[in-house]
Amino acid sequence: MSLIRRSNVFDPFSLDLWDPFEGFPFGSGSSRSLVPSFPRSSSETAAFAGARIDWKETPEAHVFKADVPGLKKEEVKVEVEDGNVLQISGERSKEHEEKNDRWHRVERSSGKFLRRFRLPENAKTEQIKASMENGVLTVTVPKEEAKKADIKNVQITG
């Protein structure tokens, strides 16, 4: 049995972008941000950090599955940066608000999301395939075959 943790705990091995100063007047949440493409409001930050992605390795490939309900494939981008960093990003637009509308609860997030994963050396990044079905994005990164060690019989004398 394996333990799978699903929380917002900081993962030092992830390349997810995290702003420890979010909410402070001098952090990237302010209008003086040095990186203007980052989200500015807390609801956008929640969407930014909230894209849930599973990564499993099979003998043939690395498989990423991302929950992106309500998004069309045109609203999601899958890219490879620096030769071995898989980047999955997108944006969920905020619902148009009419003046006569009266909201009782808003729980669905909107805004941008971005996740990055450093791929291992055996990843064939030029053969990546992506598909989307029922709000789940599946990205398959084939692996190179493991090189088999040359085994030579050595005669023992003595």
C-alpha positions in Angstrom: 0.0 0.0 0.0 1.3 3.4 -0.8 0.6 6.7 0.9 -0.6 9.5 -1.3 -0.7 12.9 0.3 -3.1 15.5 -1.1 -2.5 18.8 0.6 -1.1 22.2 0.1 2.1 21.4 2.0 5.2 22.8 0.4 7.0 20.2 -1.8 10.7 21.0 -2.2 11.0 18.8 -5.2 8.2 20.5 -7.1 8.8 23.4 -9.5 5.5 25.0 -8.7 5.8 28.7 -8.2 5.1 29.8 -4.6 5.1 33.3 -3.3 5.9 33.3 0.5 5.1 37.0 0.6 1.6 36.7 -0.8 -0.7 39.0 1.1 2.0 41.4 2.2 1.9 44.9 0.8 5.4 44.4 -0.8 4.8 40.9 -2.1 3.8 39.9 -5.6 0.1 40.3 -4.6 0.6 44.1 -4.8 0.3 46.3 -7.9 4.1 46.8 -7.8 4.8 43.2 -8.6 8.0 42.5 -10.6 6.2 39.6 -12.4 3.0 41.1 -13.8 1.7 37.8 -15.2 1.2 36.3 -11.8 -2.2 36.4 -10.2 -3.1 39.3 -8.0 -6.2 38.4 -6.1 -6.6 35.5 -3.6 -9.2 33.8 -5.8 -6.8 33.9 -8.7 -4.0 32.6 -6.5 -6.2 29.7 -5.4 -6.9 28.7 -9.0 -3.2 29.2 -9.8 -2.0 26.8 -7.1 -5.1 24.5 -7.2 -4.6 22.6 -10.4 -4.5 19.0 -9.1 -2.2 16.7 -11.1 -1.2 13.1 -10.7 2.1 11.8 -12.1 2.6 8.0 -12.5 5.4 6.1 -14.1 4.7 3.0 -16.1 7.4 0.8 -17.8 6.7 2.6 -21.0 5.9 6.2 -20.1 5.4 9.0 -17.5 1.7 9.8 -17.4 0.3 13.0 -16.0 -3.5 13.4 -15.3 -4.8 16.9 -14.5 -8.3 17.7 -13.4 -9.5 20.7 -15.5 -13.3 20.6 -15.3 -15.1 23.0 -17.5 -12.1 23.9 -19.7 -11.9 23.3 -23.4 -8.7 21.9 -24.9 -8.0 25.3 -26.5 -7.9 26.8 -23.0 -5.1 24.5 -21.8 -1.4 24.6 -22.9 1.1 21.8 -22.6 4.7 22.9 -23.3 8.3 21.6 -22.7 10.8 24.3 -21.5 14.5 23.9 -21.4 14.4 20.5 -22.9 13.1 18.7 -19.8 10.5 20.8 -17.9 6.9 19.9 -18.6 4.6 22.9 -18.2 0.9 22.6 -18.0 -1.0 25.9 -17.8 -4.4 27.4 -18.6 -7.1 29.8 -17.5 -10.6 29.5 -16.3 -12.6 32.7 -17.1 -14.7 34.3 -14.5 -18.4 34.0 -15.1 -20.0 37.1 -16.6 -21.9 39.0 -13.9 -25.1 40.8 -14.7 -26.1 43.8 -12.6 -29.4 42.2 -11.6 -27.6 38.9 -10.5 -27.5 38.2 -6.8 -24.8 35.7 -5.8 -25.4 33.5 -2.7 -22.1 31.6 -2.9 -19.1 31.5 -5.1 -16.9 28.4 -4.6 -15.7 27.6 -8.1 -12.3 29.1 -8.8 -11.4 31.2 -11.8 -8.1 32.5 -13.0 -4.8 31.1 -14.2 -3.0 28.0 -13.2 0.5 26.8 -14.0 2.3 23.6 -13.0 5.8 22.6 -13.9 7.5 19.2 -13.6 11.2 18.4 -14.2 11.2 15.3 -16.4 13.8 12.6 -15.9 16.6 12.0 -18.4 14.9 9.0 -19.9 11.9 11.1 -21.1 11.3 11.3 -24.9 10.1 14.9 -24.9 9.8 15.0 -28.7 7.1 12.3 -28.6 4.7 13.8 -25.9 1.0 13.2 -26.5 -1.9 15.0 -24.8 -5.6 14.3 -24.8 -8.6 15.6 -22.9 -11.7 13.7 -22.0 -14.5 14.5 -19.5 -12.5 17.4 -17.9 -9.3 15.3 -17.4 -6.1 16.2 -19.3 -3.8 13.2 -19.9 -0.2 13.9 -20.9 1.9 10.9 -21.9 5.6 11.2 -22.0 7.2 8.1 -23.5 10.4 6.7 -21.9 13.6 5.5 -23.6 14.1 1.8 -23.1 16.5 0.9 -20.3 19.8 -0.2 -21.6 20.5 -3.8 -20.8 23.9 -4.4 -19.2 26.3 -6.6 -21.2 26.9 -9.7 -19.2 30.0 -11.7 -20.1 30.8 -15.0 -18.6 34.2 -15.0 -16.9 36.0 -18.2 -16.5 37.3 -18.9 -13.0 40.7 -20.5 -12.8 42.5 -21.9 -9.9 
